[in-house]
């Protein structure tokens, strides 16, 4: 009888040890899942989007190679789209990587913008294109620097574009509206625009001051840093969020191009290229 009890005791001990081991393993797995873990890094600006057919993707803009590279969620390369940019012009932005937005057959398309800089007269010229993944052009808009897609429900989907002529002063702006065959059926904004910035700083080129449109800040002052073409900081400004839009003085700066870095929300930073007349 004692031998039987001893055997049962040993079996229970082994069962308890096994259960404790399983619990420890489960706890470790949960602990690892709860930690912030590095996945991957890229040498270009990128963001996530949700394609209507192909699901979630991460895409980036390679300015030097004029490419949009698209990755799966495991960071393996999915597709590369080559973008035609004329000689001596430069890729500026990529937005609205999507399926079924610009065509009725759910083809993969995107919008991209490139620019040329007139070093003599100090102004930029922008061009925006809507293209399929094979590079064929669906729409080309000379002078277009900014664009936004709006879903109006039963009224359809609209592309609103803003085209500027910086070769004259004061510069001119033309707003155009296009009806799109598809819909913006994505859960993630497929562009690089955050809630705080729905437009870039303007006017650009600027004379005495720069205006920064804003909608959502945390109430703290905004720090604006201006750097010259060599990357040297030439001016720093702190602007109150009570001013709408934010007004940044350019007094004392020589004419030419500058990088405008805007920092807010305890470190969130945006960079833009501006021209001081």
N, C-alpha and C positions, 0 to 999 in steps of 0.2 A: 504493500500500500504506500509506503514511504517513497519507493522508487517511482511509482506512478505520479505522486504529487510533485516530486523533484523534476520529473520530465515536463510536467505541465508548467511548472514555474520557469524553467529554462525557455520553453516555447514562448511564454508570455513576455519574458525579458527580451527575446529576439524580436518579437512582434513590436514591442514598444520602441526598441532601438531603431527598427526599420521605419516605424512611423515618425520618430523624431528626425531621422535622416531625410525622409521625404519632406517633412515640414521645413527643415533647414534649407533644403534645396529650393523649395517653393519660395521661401522668404528671400533667398539670395536672388532669384530670378525677378521677383517683384521689386527688390531694391535696385537692381540694375536697370529695370524699366523706368524707375522713378528718377533716374539721374539724367542730366543733360549730356548727350553723347554727340561727339563730332561725327559727321557723315562724310563730307567732301568739301573741297574748296575750288574756286574758279578764279582765273585772272581777269575776268570781265564781268560787267554788271549783268545780273540775271534775275529772273523771278518765276513764280509758278503760274500756271494757268490750267484750266480744266477744259479739255477739248470735248466736243459733243459726242464724238465716236471713240476716240483713242484714249480718253480719260485724262488723268493728271499728268502734266509734263512740266519740266523745268527748262526754260530757254534763256539763252544769253546772246549778247550782241558783241561780236568781235570786230572792232573798228578797223584794225590793221588788215584783216583778211576780207572785210566786207561780207561777213557771214552771220547768219542766225543759226546757232547750233542748239539742237533740242535733245534733251535727255529724259530717260525714264526716271521713275521715282527711286530706282536703285542706283541712279547716276550713270548708268550705261548709255552710250550715245544711241539715240534713236534715228535722227535725221539731221542733215546739214543742208541749209538753204543758202545758195550763193546769191548775193544781191548786187545788181549792176549799179556801179557808182562811177560817173565820168572821171577822167583823169584830172588831177588837181582839185578834186572835190572830196568831201569826207562824210562818212556815215554819222548821222546825228542821233537818230532814235528809231526804235522798233516797238510797235504796239499791236495789240489785237491779233495775236496769233490765235487762229480759230478755225473751226470746221463748220461750214454751213452758215457763216455770217455774210460773206461777200458773194457767195454763189449758192444756187438752189440745190446743188448736188453734193453738199458737204465736203467739198474739196478743202484741203489745207491751204490757208491764205494768211497773209499778214500785211501790215502797213509799215512802210519805212520812209524815213526822211534823210536826205543828204544836203550838204550845203557847200557853197564856195565863198571865200572871203576876198573882198577887194582891198588889197593892202594900200592902194593909193588913196581911195576915197573912204576907206574905213567903214564898210558896211557888208553885211552878209546877204546872200541870196539862197533861199531854200527851195527845195522841190520835194514833194511827197508823192509816193506811189502805193497803190494797192496791187499786190501781185499774188499769183498762185505759187505753189512750192517749186514749180519748174521754171519760175522766173517770168512767165508771160504776164504782161501788164493788163490789169483790169481797169485801172484809172490812174491818170497822172495829173497832178495839180501844181503848176508852176507857182512859186511864191508861198506855198503853204508850209507853215512852220508848226502849227498846232491843229489838233483834230480830236473829236470826241464822238463816241457812239452813244446814242440815246434810245432806249427801248420805250416806246409810247404805247405799249399794249396793243389794243385793237387798231390803233393808228399806224402800226408798223414800226420798223427800226430805221433810225435816221443817222447819217453820218454828217456831222457839222464840222466844216473846215474854216480855218482862219488864214488868209493869205496876206502877206505884207510886202510893201515896196519900200525898202530902206534906202533906195538910191536918191530919194527926194526928201526934203524937209519942209513941213512936217510929213512924216511917213504916212502912207495910206494903208488901210486895212479893208479887205473884202471878206465877208462871211458868205459861205455857200452851204446849201443843204442838199444832201443826196439821200434818196430812198434806197435801202438795202434789201436784197431778196430774202435774207435769212434773219435770224434773231440772235440776241446776245444771251444765249442759254448757258452761262457759265457761272459757277459759284465763286470764282476768284476774279478780281479785276485783271484782265490780261494786258497790263501795261505797267509802266514804271511810275505812274502818278500816285501819290499818297493822298489821303483825305485832306491833308493840310494845304496841298498845292494843286489847284485845279488849273492854274495858268503859271507860266514862268514870269520872272520879273519883267517889267516893261516901264517906259518905252525902251527899245533896244534897236539901234543905238540910242544913248541917253545923253543929255546935256548937263543940267545942274543936279538932277536927282534921279533916283531909281525907285519905282513903286513895286512893292511885293504884295500881290493879292493873297489873302489868307482867309480861311474859314474856321479851322479848328486848331487852336493853340491851347496850352495849359495855363495861360495867364501870365507866364513869366516873360521877361524881356528876351528879344531875339538878338543873337550875336551875328553880325555880318562881317565877314573877312574878305577883302579884295586882294587878289594876288596878280602880279604881272606875268608876262609870258615866260619869264625865267623861274616862276614859282615863288618869288619873293613877296612877302606880305607888305603891301604899300598902304593899307588903311584898315582900320577896325572900327566898327560902329555897333552900338547897342541901341535898339529901337524898342519903344514901348508898344505893347500889344493893344493899347487903347487907340492907337492910330490905325484906321482901316481905309485904304490899304496902308501897309507899312511904308514909310517914306525914308529913303536912305540918301544922304547928301553925297555928291560926287565932287564937291568943291576941292580944289587943290590937286586933282589928278590930271595927269597929262592925257592927251588924246591917244586912243589905242584900245586893244583888246585886254580884258581882264577876266579872271575866274572869280566868280562871286560864290562864296561858301556861306550858307545860312544854317545856323545851328539853333535848335530849340528842343523842348521836351527832354532836357537833361542829356543831350548828346546826339539826337537824331539830326542828321546833316544832309543837305542837298547842295549840289554844285551846278552852276550855270555859267555859260560864257556870255559876257556882255561887252558892248563897245561904248567907250566914252568918246563923244565927239570932240 
